[in-house]
């Protein structure tokens, strides 16, 4: 059975496979601990003092990070846990490559140390603009505060659009279900699209103003 699913010799027993798997896991744990220790030593009380160079892609770094909940295979087991998955790379449109990491720890310091180690692999040396992109989960919103400054946090566009879409659906439903509002539907649709456009282009203040105006209207 083992030989059917794993690259092992038919003569090897399950005990041998188990021992080898445990040794590999221990080696990976040691590697992660070393990476986190090195990252922590490099970031204690670090502040950036060099001149800012806006638009310099060599100084822009992006961390795209998300979480995944892993359920236990057994219905009566309580061994559920959460994984943190991230890609760390250069900023700028069209930049490929990057480094990925996965950790089962949701500790802020552990996530920060793994992220910094991955950033160093793509050229980060403690200076430059770092942007963290996430879905807004609470454990991920804490990461930018632990990173060297300046680090910005933004919610990814998919989840922003998910927040706006229900507004459009509610407005459409109200316009269709109430007499006298159907003629306002094109204007409502246009206003919602304008909010999404301004959010996409970074005009957050104007988007908020438009939302407040629409709400009062």
Long-range contacts (C-beta under 8 A, 24 or more apart in sequence): 32-103, 32-114, 35-113, 35-114, 35-117, 36-109, 36-110, 36-113, 36-114, 36-117, 37-113, 38-117, 39-112, 39-113, 39-114, 39-116, 39-117, 39-120, 40-109, 40-113, 42-116, 42-126, 43-112, 43-116, 43-126, 43-148, 46-126, 46-148, 47-148, 47-149, 48-126, 48-127, 48-128, 48-148, 48-149, 48-150, 50-127, 57-90, 57-91, 57-92, 57-95, 58-90, 58-123, 58-128, 59-127, 59-128, 59-129, 60-90, 60-91, 60-92, 60-128, 60-129, 60-131, 61-88, 61-89, 61-90, 61-91, 61-119, 61-122, 61-123, 61-124, 61-128, 61-129, 61-130, 61-131, 62-88, 62-89, 62-90, 62-91, 62-130, 62-131, 62-132, 62-133, 63-87, 63-88, 63-115, 63-119, 63-130, 63-131, 63-132, 63-133, 63-143, 64-88, 64-133, 64-134, 64-156, 65-111, 65-115, 65-132, 65-133, 65-134, 65-140, 65-143, 66-134, 66-135, 66-137, 66-140, 67-106, 67-135, 67-137, 67-139, 67-140, 82-106, 84-111, 84-139, 84-140, 86-111, 86-114, 86-115, 86-118, 88-115, 88-118, 88-119, 88-121, 88-122, 89-122, 90-122, 90-123, 91-129, 91-131, 97-122, 98-122, 106-139, 108-139, 108-142, 108-143, 108-146, 109-146, 111-139, 111-143, 111-146, 112-143, 112-146, 112-147, 115-143, 115-147, 116-147, 116-148, 135-159, 157-200, 160-199, 161-196, 164-192, 164-195, 164-196, 164-199, 167-192, 168-192
